[in-house]
């Protein structure tokens, strides 16, 4: 019995003394992989789809990606489904519109000259 306990202690000490190989550390995957950024074309296609389908555009697109009607996702949206996935769609936010110089001047009230 003492020999078995001694053998286990020797194996444990040997295991603890062995360093972890570098290749094993390098091959572990991060918890969340970084997705490639969207191209300007992809952003424009998403914005057009959102404008077409309104407030619930994400749920409509997710439904289409799962095989449901209206089957109106084009090639760009299909590529996004394949590269980024439905979970990405859930967290995606449309970019805020950039204020144009014309839009800013239109928002300012006119000053009446007297």
Biopython code that builds the backbone (N, CA, C, O; Angstrom):
import numpy as np
from Bio.PDB.StructureBuilder import StructureBuilder

atoms = [
    (1, "UNK", "N", (0.820, -1.189, 0.000)),
    (1, "UNK", "CA", (0.000, 0.000, 0.000)),
    (1, "UNK", "C", (0.865, 1.254, 0.000)),
    (1, "UNK", "O", (0.595, 2.196, -0.745)),
    (2, "UNK", "N", (1.902, 1.271, 0.831)),
    (2, "UNK", "CA", (2.788, 2.430, 0.877)),
    (2, "UNK", "C", (3.487, 2.631, -0.465)),
    (2, "UNK", "O", (3.772, 3.764, -0.855)),
    (3, "UNK", "N", (3.758, 1.555, -1.161)),
    (3, "UNK", "CA", (4.425, 1.659, -2.454)),
    (3, "UNK", "C", (3.516, 2.338, -3.471)),
    (3, "UNK", "O", (3.979, 3.130, -4.292)),
    (4, "UNK", "N", (2.213, 2.027, -3.417)),
    (4, "UNK", "CA", (1.252, 2.645, -4.337)),
    (4, "UNK", "C", (1.123, 4.134, -4.091)),
    (4, "UNK", "O", (1.081, 4.922, -5.036)),
    (5, "UNK", "N", (1.061, 4.524, -2.819)),
    (5, "UNK", "CA", (0.960, 5.936, -2.456)),
    (5, "UNK", "C", (2.230, 6.674, -2.889)),
    (5, "UNK", "O", (2.169, 7.789, -3.406)),
    (6, "UNK", "N", (3.359, 6.044, -2.673)),
    (6, "UNK", "CA", (4.630, 6.662, -3.061)),
    (6, "UNK", "C", (4.694, 6.836, -4.573)),
    (6, "UNK", "O", (5.170, 7.862, -5.059)),
    (7, "UNK", "N", (4.217, 5.843, -5.319)),
    (7, "UNK", "CA", (4.212, 5.936, -6.785)),
    (7, "UNK", "C", (3.300, 7.065, -7.258)),
    (7, "UNK", "O", (3.666, 7.809, -8.168)),
    (8, "UNK", "N", (2.114, 7.205, -6.651)),
    (8, "UNK", "CA", (1.202, 8.302, -7.013)),
    (8, "UNK", "C", (1.834, 9.660, -6.732)),
    (8, "UNK", "O", (1.726, 10.574, -7.549)),
    (9, "UNK", "N", (2.487, 9.797, -5.591)),
    (9, "UNK", "CA", (3.137, 11.068, -5.253)),
    (9, "UNK", "C", (4.245, 11.383, -6.258)),
    (9, "UNK", "O", (4.426, 12.536, -6.649)),
    (10, "UNK", "N", (4.983, 10.355, -6.671)),
    (10, "UNK", "CA", (6.053, 10.548, -7.641)),
    (10, "UNK", "C", (5.472, 11.012, -8.983)),
    (10, "UNK", "O", (6.017, 11.919, -9.612)),
    (11, "UNK", "N", (4.360, 10.391, -9.424)),
    (11, "UNK", "CA", (3.720, 10.774, -10.680)),
    (11, "UNK", "C", (3.173, 12.199, -10.632)),
    (11, "UNK", "O", (3.285, 12.953, -11.599)),
    (12, "UNK", "N", (2.581, 12.556, -9.498)),
    (12, "UNK", "CA", (2.044, 13.920, -9.337)),
    (12, "UNK", "C", (3.177, 14.938, -9.380)),
    (12, "UNK", "O", (3.062, 15.962, -10.053)),
    (13, "UNK", "N", (4.270, 14.669, -8.670)),
    (13, "UNK", "CA", (5.409, 15.590, -8.656)),
    (13, "UNK", "C", (6.014, 15.711, -10.050)),
    (13, "UNK", "O", (6.417, 16.799, -10.461)),
    (14, "UNK", "N", (6.077, 14.606, -10.771)),
    (14, "UNK", "CA", (6.608, 14.620, -12.135)),
    (14, "UNK", "C", (5.723, 15.451, -13.057)),
    (14, "UNK", "O", (6.219, 16.220, -13.881)),
    (15, "UNK", "N", (4.418, 15.290, -12.913)),
    (15, "UNK", "CA", (3.457, 16.036, -13.743)),
    (15, "UNK", "C", (3.558, 17.538, -13.467)),
    (15, "UNK", "O", (3.537, 18.344, -14.397)),
    (16, "UNK", "N", (3.669, 17.914, -12.182)),
    (16, "UNK", "CA", (3.759, 19.336, -11.831)),
    (16, "UNK", "C", (5.064, 19.949, -12.289)),
    (16, "UNK", "O", (5.108, 21.148, -12.562)),
    (17, "UNK", "N", (6.119, 19.177, -12.381)),
    (17, "UNK", "CA", (7.430, 19.681, -12.786)),
    (17, "UNK", "C", (7.538, 19.841, -14.293)),
    (17, "UNK", "O", (8.395, 20.587, -14.766)),
    (18, "UNK", "N", (6.693, 19.161, -15.060)),
    (18, "UNK", "CA", (6.754, 19.235, -16.517)),
    (18, "UNK", "C", (6.143, 20.548, -16.985)),
    (18, "UNK", "O", (4.977, 20.819, -16.697)),
    (19, "UNK", "N", (6.914, 21.376, -17.708)),
    (19, "UNK", "CA", (6.347, 22.636, -18.209)),
    (19, "UNK", "C", (5.345, 22.365, -19.329)),
    (19, "UNK", "O", (5.430, 21.361, -20.036)),
    (20, "UNK", "N", (4.390, 23.292, -19.470)),
    (20, "UNK", "CA", (3.391, 23.193, -20.530)),
    (20, "UNK", "C", (4.058, 23.535, -21.861)),
    (20, "UNK", "O", (4.718, 24.569, -21.966)),
    (21, "UNK", "N", (3.900, 22.691, -22.874)),
    (21, "UNK", "CA", (4.525, 22.991, -24.170)),
    (21, "UNK", "C", (3.968, 24.282, -24.770)),
    (21, "UNK", "O", (2.779, 24.577, -24.655)),
    (22, "UNK", "N", (4.857, 25.041, -25.412)),
    (22, "UNK", "CA", (4.474, 26.321, -26.027)),
    (22, "UNK", "C", (3.445, 26.094, -27.121)),
    (22, "UNK", "O", (2.523, 26.896, -27.265)),
    (23, "UNK", "N", (3.574, 25.033, -27.889)),
    (23, "UNK", "CA", (2.649, 24.794, -28.990)),
    (23, "UNK", "C", (1.226, 24.597, -28.489)),
    (23, "UNK", "O", (0.271, 24.955, -29.178)),
    (24, "UNK", "N", (1.075, 24.031, -27.294)),
    (24, "UNK", "CA", (-0.266, 23.831, -26.748)),
    (24, "UNK", "C", (-0.890, 25.175, -26.361)),
    (24, "UNK", "O", (-2.095, 25.365, -26.528)),
    (25, "UNK", "N", (-0.104, 26.085, -25.861)),
    (25, "UNK", "CA", (-0.599, 27.408, -25.487)),
    (25, "UNK", "C", (-0.995, 28.187, -26.744)),
    (25, "UNK", "O", (-2.029, 28.855, -26.764)),
    (26, "UNK", "N", (-0.182, 28.100, -27.774)),
    (26, "UNK", "CA", (-0.417, 28.872, -28.997)),
    (26, "UNK", "C", (-1.630, 28.376, -29.767)),
    (26, "UNK", "O", (-2.225, 29.150, -30.517)),
    (27, "UNK", "N", (-2.017, 27.123, -29.610)),
    (27, "UNK", "CA", (-3.120, 26.588, -30.398)),
    (27, "UNK", "C", (-4.474, 26.767, -29.732)),
    (27, "UNK", "O", (-5.498, 26.459, -30.343)),
    (28, "UNK", "N", (-4.509, 27.254, -28.501)),
    (28, "UNK", "CA", (-5.809, 27.466, -27.873)),
    (28, "UNK", "C", (-6.486, 28.650, -28.533)),
    (28, "UNK", "O", (-5.843, 29.654, -28.840)),
    (29, "UNK", "N", (-7.792, 28.529, -28.752)),
    (29, "UNK", "CA", (-8.559, 29.580, -29.426)),
    (29, "UNK", "C", (-9.080, 30.580, -28.407)),
    (29, "UNK", "O", (-9.428, 30.204, -27.287)),
    (30, "UNK", "N", (-9.135, 31.848, -28.786)),
    (30, "UNK", "CA", (-9.737, 32.837, -27.885)),
    (30, "UNK", "C", (-11.233, 32.572, -27.744)),
    (30, "UNK", "O", (-11.852, 31.937, -28.597)),
    (31, "UNK", "N", (-11.794, 33.069, -26.656)),
    (31, "UNK", "CA", (-13.223, 32.861, -26.417)),
    (31, "UNK", "C", (-14.066, 33.446, -27.535)),
    (31, "UNK", "O", (-14.993, 32.794, -28.015)),
    (32, "UNK", "N", (-13.766, 34.647, -27.950)),
    (32, "UNK", "CA", (-14.511, 35.291, -29.039)),
    (32, "UNK", "C", (-13.529, 35.668, -30.134)),
    (32, "UNK", "O", (-12.598, 36.444, -29.915)),
    (33, "UNK", "N", (-13.750, 35.113, -31.300)),
    (33, "UNK", "CA", (-12.887, 35.464, -32.421)),
    (33, "UNK", "C", (-13.299, 36.824, -32.967)),
    (33, "UNK", "O", (-14.484, 37.155, -32.999)),
    (34, "UNK", "N", (-12.344, 37.585, -33.383)),
    (34, "UNK", "CA", (-12.619, 38.904, -33.949)),
    (34, "UNK", "C", (-13.114, 38.728, -35.375)),
    (34, "UNK", "O", (-12.458, 38.083, -36.193)),
    (35, "UNK", "N", (-14.261, 39.298, -35.666)),
    (35, "UNK", "CA", (-14.840, 39.206, -37.005)),
    (35, "UNK", "C", (-14.266, 40.304, -37.892)),
    (35, "UNK", "O", (-13.913, 41.377, -37.401)),
    (36, "UNK", "N", (-14.172, 40.045, -39.187)),
    (36, "UNK", "CA", (-13.670, 41.095, -40.084)),
    (36, "UNK", "C", (-14.650, 42.271, -40.122)),
    (36, "UNK", "O", (-15.861, 42.066, -40.046)),
    (37, "UNK", "N", (-14.142, 43.486, -40.239)),
    (37, "UNK", "CA", (-15.043, 44.647, -40.306)),
    (37, "UNK", "C", (-15.851, 44.623, -41.595)),
    (37, "UNK", "O", (-15.441, 44.030, -42.593)),
    (38, "UNK", "N", (-17.012, 45.280, -41.555)),
    (38, "UNK", "CA", (-17.871, 45.343, -42.733)),
    (38, "UNK", "C", (-17.298, 46.324, -43.744)),
    (38, "UNK", "O", (-16.699, 47.338, -43.384)),
    (39, "UNK", "N", (-17.495, 46.003, -45.006)),
    (39, "UNK", "CA", (-17.097, 46.927, -46.060)),
    (39, "UNK", "C", (-18.179, 47.997, -46.193)),
    (39, "UNK", "O", (-19.277, 47.854, -45.654)),
    (40, "UNK", "N", (-17.860, 49.052, -46.905)),
    (40, "UNK", "CA", (-18.830, 50.135, -47.127)),
    (40, "UNK", "C", (-20.048, 49.609, -47.889)),
    (40, "UNK", "O", (-21.179, 50.011, -47.617)),
    (41, "UNK", "N", (-19.808, 48.711, -48.840)),
    (41, "UNK", "CA", (-20.901, 48.101, -49.612)),
    (41, "UNK", "C", (-21.825, 47.288, -48.691)),
    (41, "UNK", "O", (-23.047, 47.369, -48.808)),
    (42, "UNK", "N", (-21.248, 46.523, -47.793)),
    (42, "UNK", "CA", (-22.059, 45.713, -46.864)),
    (42, "UNK", "C", (-22.902, 46.603, -45.953)),
    (42, "UNK", "O", (-24.070, 46.310, -45.696)),
    (43, "UNK", "N", (-22.308, 47.682, -45.472)),
    (43, "UNK", "CA", (-23.046, 48.615, -44.617)),
    (43, "UNK", "C", (-24.214, 49.226, -45.388)),
    (43, "UNK", "O", (-25.314, 49.352, -44.850)),
    (44, "UNK", "N", (-23.979, 49.606, -46.646)),
    (44, "UNK", "CA", (-25.043, 50.200, -47.457)),
    (44, "UNK", "C", (-26.167, 49.206, -47.717)),
    (44, "UNK", "O", (-27.340, 49.580, -47.694)),
    (45, "UNK", "N", (-25.820, 47.927, -47.966)),
    (45, "UNK", "CA", (-26.842, 46.908, -48.207)),
    (45, "UNK", "C", (-27.674, 46.693, -46.946)),
    (45, "UNK", "O", (-28.895, 46.556, -47.025)),
    (46, "UNK", "N", (-27.029, 46.662, -45.796)),
    (46, "UNK", "CA", (-27.762, 46.490, -44.533)),
    (46, "UNK", "C", (-28.674, 47.688, -44.282)),
    (46, "UNK", "O", (-29.823, 47.516, -43.874)),
    (47, "UNK", "N", (-28.174, 48.895, -44.522)),
    (47, "UNK", "CA", (-28.991, 50.087, -44.313)),
    (47, "UNK", "C", (-30.201, 50.089, -45.244)),
    (47, "UNK", "O", (-31.295, 50.473, -44.831)),
    (48, "UNK", "N", (-30.019, 49.668, -46.490)),
    (48, "UNK", "CA", (-31.140, 49.611, -47.426)),
    (48, "UNK", "C", (-32.163, 48.564, -46.970)),
    (48, "UNK", "O", (-33.369, 48.794, -47.065)),
    (49, "UNK", "N", (-31.690, 47.430, -46.482)),
    (49, "UNK", "CA", (-32.595, 46.378, -46.004)),
    (49, "UNK", "C", (-33.367, 46.876, -44.781)),
    (49, "UNK", "O", (-34.566, 46.628, -44.653)),
    (50, "UNK", "N", (-32.678, 47.572, -43.895)),
    (50, "UNK", "CA", (-33.328, 48.114, -42.693)),
    (50, "UNK", "C", (-34.376, 49.158, -43.076)),
    (50, "UNK", "O", (-35.457, 49.193, -42.490)),
    (51, "UNK", "N", (-34.064, 50.002, -44.049)),
    (51, "UNK", "CA", (-35.023, 51.019, -44.486)),
    (51, "UNK", "C", (-36.246, 50.367, -45.127)),
    (51, "UNK", "O", (-37.368, 50.847, -44.963)),
    (52, "UNK", "N", (-36.028, 49.287, -45.848)),
    (52, "UNK", "CA", (-37.129, 48.595, -46.522)),
    (52, "UNK", "C", (-38.061, 47.897, -45.530)),
    (52, "UNK", "O", (-39.276, 47.876, -45.725)),
    (53, "UNK", "N", (-37.489, 47.326, -44.467)),
    (53, "UNK", "CA", (-38.288, 46.503, -43.548)),
    (53, "UNK", "C", (-38.634, 47.180, -42.221)),
    (53, "UNK", "O", (-39.353, 46.598, -41.408)),
    (54, "UNK", "N", (-38.149, 48.368, -41.993)),
    (54, "UNK", "CA", (-38.562, 49.128, -40.824)),
    (54, "UNK", "C", (-37.949, 48.655, -39.516)),
    (54, "UNK", "O", (-36.880, 48.044, -39.495)),
    (55, "UNK", "N", (-38.651, 48.951, -38.424)),
    (55, "UNK", "CA", (-38.149, 48.691, -37.074)),
    (55, "UNK", "C", (-37.710, 47.261, -36.836)),
    (55, "UNK", "O", (-36.721, 47.024, -36.143)),
    (56, "UNK", "N", (-38.417, 46.323, -37.388)),
    (56, "UNK", "CA", (-38.157, 44.915, -37.123)),
    (56, "UNK", "C", (-37.259, 44.261, -38.179)),
    (56, "UNK", "O", (-37.350, 43.055, -38.409)),
    (57, "UNK", "N", (-36.404, 45.045, -38.812)),
    (57, "UNK", "CA", (-35.585, 44.544, -39.902)),
    (57, "UNK", "C", (-34.691, 43.388, -39.480)),
    (57, "UNK", "O", (-34.457, 42.467, -40.264)),
    (58, "UNK", "N", (-34.186, 43.427, -38.244)),
    (58, "UNK", "CA", (-33.306, 42.351, -37.792)),
    (58, "UNK", "C", (-34.049, 41.026, -37.659)),
    (58, "UNK", "O", (-33.544, 39.980, -38.067)),
    (59, "UNK", "N", (-35.244, 41.077, -37.090)),
    (59, "UNK", "CA", (-35.997, 39.828, -36.943)),
    (59, "UNK", "C", (-36.438, 39.292, -38.303)),
    (59, "UNK", "O", (-36.484, 38.079, -38.505)),
    (60, "UNK", "N", (-36.764, 40.191, -39.239)),
    (60, "UNK", "CA", (-37.124, 39.763, -40.594)),
    (60, "UNK", "C", (-35.919, 39.105, -41.266)),
    (60, "UNK", "O", (-36.038, 38.028, -41.850)),
    (61, "UNK", "N", (-34.756, 39.761, -41.179)),
    (61, "UNK", "CA", (-33.552, 39.214, -41.805)),
    (61, "UNK", "C", (-33.146, 37.897, -41.156)),
    (61, "UNK", "O", (-32.751, 36.963, -41.854)),
    (62, "UNK", "N", (-33.237, 37.809, -39.846)),
    (62, "UNK", "CA", (-32.904, 36.558, -39.158)),
    (62, "UNK", "C", (-33.841, 35.438, -39.623)),
    (62, "UNK", "O", (-33.404, 34.308, -39.845)),
    (63, "UNK", "N", (-35.112, 35.755, -39.766)),
    (63, "UNK", "CA", (-36.086, 34.769, -40.242)),
    (63, "UNK", "C", (-35.739, 34.308, -41.664)),
    (63, "UNK", "O", (-35.825, 33.121, -41.976)),
    (64, "UNK", "N", (-35.354, 35.243, -42.507)),
    (64, "UNK", "CA", (-34.956, 34.914, -43.880)),
    (64, "UNK", "C", (-33.697, 34.051, -43.861)),
    (64, "UNK", "O", (-33.587, 33.087, -44.618)),
    (65, "UNK", "N", (-32.749, 34.401, -42.992)),
    (65, "UNK", "CA", (-31.513, 33.629, -42.895)),
    (65, "UNK", "C", (-31.779, 32.193, -42.431)),
    (65, "UNK", "O", (-31.003, 31.285, -42.729)),
    (66, "UNK", "N", (-32.873, 31.997, -41.707)),
    (66, "UNK", "CA", (-33.226, 30.656, -41.247)),
    (66, "UNK", "C", (-34.106, 29.908, -42.253)),
    (66, "UNK", "O", (-34.558, 28.796, -41.982)),
    (67, "UNK", "N", (-34.346, 30.526, -43.418)),
    (67, "UNK", "CA", (-35.065, 29.845, -44.484)),
    (67, "UNK", "C", (-36.499, 30.276, -44.681)),
    (67, "UNK", "O", (-37.217, 29.668, -45.475)),
    (68, "UNK", "N", (-36.938, 31.305, -43.984)),
    (68, "UNK", "CA", (-38.326, 31.756, -44.109)),
    (68, "UNK", "C", (-38.503, 32.820, -45.171)),
    (68, "UNK", "O", (-37.537, 33.327, -45.740)),
    (69, "UNK", "N", (-39.765, 33.147, -45.424)),
    (69, "UNK", "CA", (-40.111, 34.194, -46.385)),
    (69, "UNK", "C", (-39.747, 35.545, -45.779)),
    (69, "UNK", "O", (-39.715, 35.639, -44.552)),
    (70, "UNK", "N", (-39.483, 36.554, -46.516)),
    (70, "UNK", "CA", (-39.768, 36.862, -47.910)),
    (70, "UNK", "C", (-38.642, 36.523, -48.878)),
    (70, "UNK", "O", (-38.739, 36.908, -50.043)),
    (71, "UNK", "N", (-37.589, 35.836, -48.478)),
    (71, "UNK", "CA", (-36.502, 35.391, -49.369)),
    (71, "UNK", "C", (-35.881, 36.546, -50.146)),
    (71, "UNK", "O", (-35.534, 36.387, -51.316)),
    (72, "UNK", "N", (-35.741, 37.684, -49.519)),
    (72, "UNK", "CA", (-35.232, 38.855, -50.237)),
    (72, "UNK", "C", (-33.825, 39.260, -49.812)),
    (72, "UNK", "O", (-33.420, 40.405, -50.019)),
    (73, "UNK", "N", (-33.085, 38.343, -49.227)),
    (73, "UNK", "CA", (-31.701, 38.670, -48.897)),
    (73, "UNK", "C", (-30.835, 38.333, -50.100)),
    (73, "UNK", "O", (-30.843, 37.201, -50.584)),
    (74, "UNK", "N", (-30.102, 39.304, -50.572)),
    (74, "UNK", "CA", (-29.275, 39.105, -51.762)),
    (74, "UNK", "C", (-27.951, 38.449, -51.409)),
    (74, "UNK", "O", (-27.766, 37.959, -50.295)),
    (75, "UNK", "N", (-27.045, 38.444, -52.355)),
    (75, "UNK", "CA", (-25.758, 37.795, -52.173)),
    (75, "UNK", "C", (-24.928, 38.378, -51.049)),
    (75, "UNK", "O", (-24.277, 37.640, -50.310)),
    (76, "UNK", "N", (-24.944, 39.700, -50.913)),
    (76, "UNK", "CA", (-24.148, 40.343, -49.869)),
    (76, "UNK", "C", (-24.637, 39.937, -48.491)),
    (76, "UNK", "O", (-23.830, 39.635, -47.612)),
    (77, "UNK", "N", (-25.959, 39.925, -48.290)),
    (77, "UNK", "CA", (-26.498, 39.530, -46.991)),
    (77, "UNK", "C", (-26.253, 38.049, -46.710)),
    (77, "UNK", "O", (-26.031, 37.669, -45.560)),
    (78, "UNK", "N", (-26.292, 37.214, -47.740)),
    (78, "UNK", "CA", (-25.988, 35.786, -47.561)),
    (78, "UNK", "C", (-24.531, 35.597, -47.153)),
    (78, "UNK", "O", (-24.222, 34.782, -46.283)),
    (79, "UNK", "N", (-23.646, 36.350, -47.780)),
    (79, "UNK", "CA", (-22.226, 36.258, -47.402)),
    (79, "UNK", "C", (-22.031, 36.684, -45.951)),
    (79, "UNK", "O", (-21.236, 36.085, -45.226)),
    (80, "UNK", "N", (-22.754, 37.715, -45.528)),
    (80, "UNK", "CA", (-22.662, 38.145, -44.127)),
    (80, "UNK", "C", (-23.177, 37.056, -43.190)),
    (80, "UNK", "O", (-22.607, 36.828, -42.123)),
    (81, "UNK", "N", (-24.248, 36.388, -43.588)),
    (81, "UNK", "CA", (-24.758, 35.286, -42.769)),
    (81, "UNK", "C", (-23.692, 34.210, -42.625)),
    (81, "UNK", "O", (-23.464, 33.695, -41.531)),
    (82, "UNK", "N", (-23.039, 33.872, -43.733)),
    (82, "UNK", "CA", (-22.041, 32.807, -43.700)),
    (82, "UNK", "C", (-20.762, 33.214, -42.971)),
    (82, "UNK", "O", (-20.134, 32.382, -42.316)),
    (83, "UNK", "N", (-20.372, 34.477, -43.075)),
    (83, "UNK", "CA", (-19.117, 34.909, -42.451)),
    (83, "UNK", "C", (-19.291, 35.361, -41.002)),
    (83, "UNK", "O", (-18.411, 35.120, -40.176)),
    (84, "UNK", "N", (-20.402, 36.008, -40.682)),
    (84, "UNK", "CA", (-20.579, 36.586, -39.355)),
    (84, "UNK", "C", (-21.606, 35.836, -38.507)),
    (84, "UNK", "O", (-21.433, 35.719, -37.293)),
    (85, "UNK", "N", (-22.663, 35.332, -39.123)),
    (85, "UNK", "CA", (-23.635, 34.515, -38.411)),
    (85, "UNK", "C", (-24.775, 35.281, -37.778)),
    (85, "UNK", "O", (-24.703, 36.499, -37.616)),
    (86, "UNK", "N", (-25.837, 34.559, -37.416)),
    (86, "UNK", "CA", (-27.015, 35.180, -36.811)),
    (86, "UNK", "C", (-26.757, 35.821, -35.446)),
    (86, "UNK", "O", (-27.409, 36.806, -35.102)),
    (87, "UNK", "N", (-25.826, 35.284, -34.668)),
    (87, "UNK", "CA", (-25.552, 35.900, -33.366)),
    (87, "UNK", "C", (-24.924, 37.283, -33.547)),
    (87, "UNK", "O", (-25.148, 38.177, -32.731)),
    (88, "UNK", "N", (-24.145, 37.458, -34.602)),
    (88, "UNK", "CA", (-23.583, 38.777, -34.897)),
    (88, "UNK", "C", (-24.707, 39.755, -35.220)),
    (88, "UNK", "O", (-24.681, 40.905, -34.781)),
    (89, "UNK", "N", (-25.696, 39.295, -35.991)),
    (89, "UNK", "CA", (-26.809, 40.166, -36.379)),
    (89, "UNK", "C", (-27.534, 40.693, -35.148)),
    (89, "UNK", "O", (-27.964, 41.846, -35.116)),
    (90, "UNK", "N", (-27.663, 39.852, -34.148)),
    (90, "UNK", "CA", (-28.363, 40.244, -32.928)),
    (90, "UNK", "C", (-27.664, 41.422, -32.244)),
    (90, "UNK", "O", (-28.329, 42.293, -31.684)),
    (91, "UNK", "N", (-26.337, 41.455, -32.284)),
    (91, "UNK", "CA", (-25.595, 42.516, -31.594)),
    (91, "UNK", "C", (-25.254, 43.697, -32.501)),
    (91, "UNK", "O", (-24.782, 44.724, -32.014)),
    (92, "UNK", "N", (-25.481, 43.574, -33.799)),
    (92, "UNK", "CA", (-25.114, 44.630, -34.739)),
    (92, "UNK", "C", (-26.003, 45.861, -34.551)),
    (92, "UNK", "O", (-27.206, 45.744, -34.318)),
    (93, "UNK", "N", (-25.401, 47.018, -34.653)),
    (93, "UNK", "CA", (-26.129, 48.287, -34.601)),
    (93, "UNK", "C", (-25.828, 49.059, -35.877)),
    (93, "UNK", "O", (-24.679, 49.127, -36.314)),
    (94, "UNK", "N", (-26.847, 49.631, -36.461)),
    (94, "UNK", "CA", (-26.651, 50.472, -37.642)),
    (94, "UNK", "C", (-25.807, 51.675, -37.257)),
    (94, "UNK", "O", (-25.959, 52.213, -36.159)),
    (95, "UNK", "N", (-24.917, 52.105, -38.147)),
    (95, "UNK", "CA", (-24.126, 53.297, -37.837)),
    (95, "UNK", "C", (-25.017, 54.527, -37.793)),
    (95, "UNK", "O", (-25.990, 54.642, -38.538)),
    (96, "UNK", "N", (-24.664, 55.429, -36.914)),
    (96, "UNK", "CA", (-25.431, 56.671, -36.813)),
    (96, "UNK", "C", (-25.167, 57.511, -38.054)),
    (96, "UNK", "O", (-24.035, 57.572, -38.534)),
    (97, "UNK", "N", (-26.213, 58.163, -38.579)),
    (97, "UNK", "CA", (-26.012, 58.987, -39.776)),
    (97, "UNK", "C", (-25.092, 60.163, -39.471)),
    (97, "UNK", "O", (-25.164, 60.778, -38.406)),
    (98, "UNK", "N", (-24.229, 60.454, -40.432)),
    (98, "UNK", "CA", (-23.312, 61.582, -40.279)),
    (98, "UNK", "C", (-24.044, 62.865, -40.631)),
    (98, "UNK", "O", (-24.753, 62.915, -41.636)),
    (99, "UNK", "N", (-23.885, 63.893, -39.825)),
    (99, "UNK", "CA", (-24.549, 65.157, -40.172)),
    (99, "UNK", "C", (-23.854, 65.809, -41.365)),
    (99, "UNK", "O", (-22.645, 66.038, -41.348)),
    (100, "UNK", "N", (-24.630, 66.098, -42.383)),
    (100, "UNK", "CA", (-24.103, 66.796, -43.558)),
    (100, "UNK", "C", (-24.115, 68.292, -43.292)),
    (100, "UNK", "O", (-24.825, 68.777, -42.411)),
    (101, "UNK", "N", (-23.330, 69.001, -44.057)),
    (101, "UNK", "CA", (-23.323, 70.459, -43.898)),
    (101, "UNK", "C", (-24.675, 71.040, -44.281)),
    (101, "UNK", "O", (-25.137, 71.992, -43.652)),
    (102, "UNK", "N", (-25.317, 70.481, -45.305)),
    (102, "UNK", "CA", (-26.621, 70.984, -45.734)),
    (102, "UNK", "C", (-27.680, 70.727, -44.685)),
    (102, "UNK", "O", (-28.548, 71.568, -44.454)),
    (103, "UNK", "N", (-27.615, 69.566, -44.047)),
    (103, "UNK", "CA", (-28.618, 69.226, -43.045)),
    (103, "UNK", "C", (-28.500, 70.130, -41.836)),
    (103, "UNK", "O", (-29.510, 70.487, -41.230)),
    (104, "UNK", "N", (-27.289, 70.505, -41.477)),
    (104, "UNK", "CA", (-27.094, 71.387, -40.326)),
    (104, "UNK", "C", (-27.668, 72.762, -40.623)),
    (104, "UNK", "O", (-28.323, 73.356, -39.766)),
    (105, "UNK", "N", (-27.435, 73.273, -41.815)),
    (105, "UNK", "CA", (-27.939, 74.607, -42.136)),
    (105, "UNK", "C", (-29.458, 74.620, -42.252)),
    (105, "UNK", "O", (-30.090, 75.641, -41.982)),
    (106, "UNK", "N", (-30.059, 73.479, -42.656)),
    (106, "UNK", "CA", (-31.508, 73.413, -42.752)),
    (106, "UNK", "C", (-32.168, 73.388, -41.381)),
    (106, "UNK", "O", (-33.310, 73.823, -41.231)),
    (107, "UNK", "N", (-31.458, 72.883, -40.386)),
    (107, "UNK", "CA", (-32.021, 72.756, -39.042)),
    (107, "UNK", "C", (-32.005, 74.085, -38.304)),
    (107, "UNK", "O", (-32.782, 74.284, -37.370)),
    (108, "UNK", "N", (-31.121, 75.003, -38.715)),
    (108, "UNK", "CA", (-31.038, 76.278, -38.017)),
    (108, "UNK", "C", (-32.173, 77.195, -38.461)),
    (108, "UNK", "O", (-32.465, 77.283, -39.654)),
    (109, "UNK", "N", (-32.810, 77.873, -37.520)),
    (109, "UNK", "CA", (-33.920, 78.756, -37.908)),
    (109, "UNK", "C", (-33.419, 79.961, -38.692)),
    (109, "UNK", "O", (-32.314, 80.460, -38.482)),
    (110, "UNK", "N", (-34.259, 80.396, -39.582)),
    (110, "UNK", "CA", (-33.935, 81.577, -40.372)),
    (110, "UNK", "C", (-34.058, 82.820, -39.498)),
    (110, "UNK", "O", (-34.958, 82.928, -38.665)),
    (111, "UNK", "N", (-33.155, 83.733, -39.702)),
    (111, "UNK", "CA", (-33.188, 84.979, -38.955)),
    (111, "UNK", "C", (-33.831, 86.026, -39.837)),
    (111, "UNK", "O", (-33.398, 86.257, -40.966)),
    (112, "UNK", "N", (-34.867, 86.657, -39.312)),
    (112, "UNK", "CA", (-35.560, 87.701, -40.077)),
    (112, "UNK", "C", (-34.777, 89.009, -39.985)),
    (112, "UNK", "O", (-34.406, 89.459, -38.901)),
    (113, "UNK", "N", (-34.540, 89.594, -41.134)),
    (113, "UNK", "CA", (-33.829, 90.874, -41.146)),
    (113, "UNK", "C", (-34.855, 92.004, -41.136)),
    (113, "UNK", "O", (-35.811, 91.984, -41.912)),
    (114, "UNK", "N", (-34.663, 92.960, -40.284)),
    (114, "UNK", "CA", (-35.597, 94.099, -40.190)),
    (114, "UNK", "C", (-34.900, 95.402, -40.369)),
    (114, "UNK", "O", (-35.536, 96.455, -40.319)),
]
sb = StructureBuilder()
sb.init_structure("model")
sb.init_model(0)
sb.init_chain("A")
sb.init_seg("    ")
for serial, (resi, resn, name, xyz) in enumerate(atoms, 1):
    if name == "N":
        sb.init_residue(resn, " ", resi, " ")
    sb.init_atom(name, np.array(xyz, "f"), 0.0, 1.0, " ", f" {name:<3s}", serial, name[0])
structure = sb.get_structure()
